Each structure stands twice: as structure tokens, then as C-alpha cells.
Amino acid sequence: ATEGAFAAITADGSVVSWGDPNSGGDSRIFDDLFVDVKKISASEGAFAALLGDGGVVTWGDPNQGGDSSTVQEQLWDVQDIQSTERAFAAVLASGTVVPWGMVTHGGASREIG
């Protein structure tokens, strides 16, 4: 859960979210991307879903990790996702860590590892 929303993985591997849309409570725009979701991580105002194919979908407050567009091309073969209050980090199969979100909360502007 974020500060104002919940998200859950459904039996068919898709996602449902509810609550404050500014905190990730409305993920319907991404429904077509939610295929075989394995994990959902939450920051204070955004969600990140790890897909079965190793991809990642993010939504919610862009200032709290809900916008991963600056690193999206690096988010493949992801094995795990972790979060802080306002940032996320994806661990790739190679061992590389790709962070995004607020820099002062761990969303560094470069790959780590």
C-alpha cells in the first residue's frame, strides 16, 4: 500500500488498485500491460509491478517513483524490486541495480553494480 492507495495481484496475474489516484489508486490505464504480475512494491505514493517476463510497470506520483521512463529501457530481466518512501530499485539478473525516483531517497541517477 501507498500512503493513500492499495494494489493487489488478481488470480489471473493482473492488477487491481483503489484509493487516491494521485497515490497509485487508479492503474486502469495500464491494464493491458499487467500480464503475469509476480510482485508489487510500493513507495509512499507510487507502485511498481514486476512482470513475469522481467519487465516493470510503474504508476502513481511521478515524484515518488511512479514514472520510470528515464530508466525504462534498462528495466528488463528484472529479478526483484525494492522501495523506499520515494524511490524504487530494480535488481537485474546481471546483479546490476537500477534505481529511479527521488534522488534524496535512493533514486540515484545511474546504475549501481
N, C-alpha and C positions, 0 to 999 in steps of 0.2 A: 504494500500500500504506500501511496504517497501521502503528503500532508492532507490532501483533500479528495483522494480517489482510490478506488480498488481496481485491480485487474486479475483475471483468472484464466487459466487454460481450461478449455472445454474438453469433453470426452473425444471429440474428433480432431483435437490438436489445434483448434483455432483459439481466438482470444475474445473475451468479453470484458469491457471496462465500464465503470459507472462512477458518478460523483462529479466534482468540479472539472469541466472541460479544460480549464487552464492548468490543471494539475494532472492531466492524463485521463480524465474521466470519459473521454469520447474518442475511441480508437476506430470508429466505423470506416473512416476514410482509408484505413489500411487493411480492411477485411480480406481483400484479395491476396495480400502478402502473407497473411498468417496461415502458413501451411506447416504442419508437423512441429508446432512450437514445443520446445523442450524445457524452457525456463523463462521466467520473467523476473527481472531485477528492478528495483525502484530507488530513485533518489527522492529528495523532498518534494519534487514537483514534476517528475517525468518517469517513464517506464522504458525499459529495453527488453525486447523479446529475442531469445536465442532460438533460431530455427534449426530444424533437423539437418538442413544442408550446410550448416555452419555460417549462415548469414545472420544479420541482425536488423531488426526493425525498431526504431525509437519514436516516441511520441510524448507530448506534454510540453511543459515550459522549456523553450529553447535555451534559456539561460541556466537551466538545471540539468542539461544533458538530453533534452528532448529533440535536439537537432544534431544528428551525427553526420550531416552532409559533408563536412570538411574532412572526415576520415572514412566515409562510406566505402570508397574503393579499396581500403585496407581491411575492411571487415568481412573477410571470407576465411573459411577454415577455422572459425572461432570455436573454442572448446569450452569457455566459461566466460561469464560476465560478473563483475563485482561493481559495487556502487558506494559512493559517499553521499553526503547531503545534496551536493550539486554537481556531481560528475560520475562518469562511468569509466570502466576499463575492461577491455576485452582481451582475453588470453588466447592467443592463436596456437595452433598445433606446433608451430615452429618454436614456441616459447616466447615470442615477441609479445609485448603488452602494448595495446593501442588505447590510449586514454582520450576522452573528449568531455566537454562540459566546462564548468567554471575552473579556470586555471588555479585559482587560490584554494580550490577544494579538490585538487588532484587531477584536473583535466588538462594535463600538460599538453603542450603544442607539438609534441614529437613522439615517435615510437620509443619504447623503452625495451632494452634487452637485445 
